[in-house]
Amino acid sequence: MELLLNGRSLGSRPTSRTTKFRASWSVPYQAGVLQAVGYKGNKKVGVAGALGRSPHATKANGRPHHHRRQRPGLELRDR
């Protein structure tokens, strides 16, 4: 999984069944668009994004939801 803030990569983290397909980053607040991009091998399989408007930090959790949809993707949700 790769995390992008305003189109700039903040790095990528491996995910697997062992990690429950989760990855985490520490990201200082910056207004703009935060996107999580999921890959299977070198192929992009999903993109999820959130528009950052709040001056308060939030925790985004990108998880695949293959079990809920026929088409693979990612979701971002606040915790």
C-alpha positions, 0 to 999 in steps of 0.5 A: 500500500502506498500513501500519497498526500497532495500527489506526493508519495509518503512511502509504501508499506507491505501488507498481507494476511499476517498484517490483516492488510493494514499499514500505518504512517505518521503524517503531520496535518496538511490541507489537501488530498490524502490517498491510499493506493493498493497494489497486487504485485506491481499492478494498482488494484484500488485507490481511496482518498479523503479531502483534508479540511479539518485542523484536527488529526484523524486516523485513516484506516485503509482496508481492502473489502474484497469480501463486500464487493465483487471489485477490489478496492480500498476504504478510508474511515475515521477511528 
